[in-house]
């Protein structure tokens, strides 16, 4: 699914639906010192505005 600013995916974690935004790996994130890192080195937002560009409605259909 295409959302505002990128692609979205709906995944399941322990039978709970979770909406995620797919972000491409940059050259910086692919450096060895960032291997398996979850650091937010680009200061990306950790959430979005409820109901705007989110996929929370996917499970409501």
Helices and strands as residue ranges (DSSP letters): E 2-3, E 6-13, E 16-22, G 32-34, G 58-60
